[in-house]
């Protein structure tokens, strides 16, 4: 079975104004294996988030090819992207992006409701299963404002995995957290890889992720400067 993500000579150029050119990515070729814990590292402005967005089909590259689940993202229509994001990919954001007027339980259930997903054990049971998995079993009735930053991020992770995706993508998931909460989030992401067999891809500047990774991609100024595989 081939890689879950493959980029071939991918470049991404923005032109925010006439005669202005910003090169976010330049000739990036990488392969991300199924079941691996991959991190994309680099300083601020290195292209980490851009590569993550291009790799999962959110942003088309200016040049090059992106293969996702063995399919060329250039051929995706809106319906294809929606199907992938509702069923096969989960996304965790730095800013949590929880709806403030919904409880933790309701936030986690929302992707299932939007897609009219009927889990084999029922939606409520699936949400409770995810709450327990992220260590939030007793806090499902709380609003985001009643949770700490680390707790909100764990709810966001539960929401990302509620539809049992094959690929979990996280963009700076510890960027807004203190050291203790960040450590819990890192441990949780590794558990999801080992216990559920998920492929996990994280864009981060947090050095603590590196020892936990199977595959490290390092960027600087939009270029691939090193790549290390530990398995």
Secondary structure, DSSP 8 states (H G I E B T S, - for coil): ---SEEEEEEEEEE-SSTT--EEEEEEEEEEE-TT-EEEEE-STTSSHHHHHHHHTTSS--SEEEEEETTEEGGG--HHHHHHHHHHTEEEE-TT----TTSBHHHHHHHHHHHTT---TT-HHHHHHHHHHHTT-TT-TT-BGGGS-HHHHHHHHHHHHHTT--SEEEEESTTTTS-HHHHHHHHHHHHHHHHHH--EEEEE---GGGGGG-SEEEEEETTEEEEEEE--
